[in-house]
Amino acid sequence: MGQLDRITQQPDVMGGKACIRGMRVTVGMVVGQIGTGHSVDEVLADYPYLEREDIMQALRYAAWRAEEREVVLAPA
C-alpha cells in the first residue's frame, strides 16, 4: 500500500472515522461524492480547502479497505 499521509484517524474528530488531514471531511464523504458521479474537479469546487492529492488518497484508502478480508476463526 502506498503512503497515505493525508488520511488521519483521531477519536475526537468525526468519531474516529478516516478523515482528510485531520479535517472534518471523511474519506466516506469524498468517495461518496465520486461514487454518485461528481468529478474530482466538482468535489474540489465543493470543498475548496481540499487538494487533488487528498481525493486521490481517499480513493486509494477506500480501495485498500475494500480489499481487506475478514478471517473467521473456529470457536475455541
C-alpha positions in Angstrom: 0.0 0.0 0.0 1.4 3.4 -1.0 1.8 6.1 1.6 -1.4 7.6 2.9 -0.1 10.6 4.8 -3.2 12.7 4.2 -5.5 10.1 5.8 -5.9 10.6 9.5 -7.9 9.0 12.3 -8.4 10.7 15.6 -11.0 9.6 18.2 -12.1 13.2 18.7 -12.6 14.0 15.0 -15.7 12.7 13.3 -15.9 9.8 15.8 -12.6 8.3 14.7 -13.6 7.9 11.1 -10.9 8.2 8.4 -10.6 11.9 7.6 -8.6 14.1 5.2 -5.7 15.8 7.0 -7.5 15.9 10.4 -10.3 18.0 9.0 -14.0 17.2 9.4 -14.1 15.7 5.9 -14.3 12.0 5.9 -13.0 9.6 3.3 -16.5 8.3 3.0 -17.9 11.7 2.2 -15.3 12.2 -0.6 -15.7 8.7 -2.0 -19.5 9.0 -1.8 -19.3 12.2 -3.9 -17.2 10.4 -6.6 -19.5 7.4 -6.4 -22.6 9.5 -7.2 -21.0 10.8 -10.3 -19.2 14.0 -9.3 -15.9 14.6 -10.9 -12.8 15.4 -8.9 -13.0 19.0 -10.1 -16.6 19.2 -8.8 -15.5 17.8 -5.4 -12.7 20.3 -5.3 -15.1 23.1 -6.0 -17.5 21.9 -3.3 -14.6 21.6 -0.8 -12.2 24.4 -1.7 -9.9 23.5 1.2 -9.2 20.1 -0.3 -6.4 19.3 -2.7 -6.4 16.9 -5.6 -4.0 14.6 -3.8 -6.4 14.5 -0.8 -9.1 13.0 -3.1 -6.6 10.6 -4.8 -5.5 9.3 -1.4 -9.1 9.0 -0.2 -9.8 6.8 -3.2 -6.7 4.7 -2.6 -7.6 4.3 1.0 -11.1 3.1 0.2 -9.8 0.7 -2.4 -7.3 -0.7 0.2 -10.0 -1.1 2.8 -12.3 -2.8 0.3 -9.6 -5.4 -0.3 -9.4 -6.4 3.3 -11.0 -9.6 4.2 -12.3 -10.9 7.4 -11.0 -14.3 8.6 -13.5 -16.2 10.7 -11.8 -18.2 13.4 -13.1 -21.5 14.6 -14.6 -21.3 18.1 -12.2 -22.3 20.9 
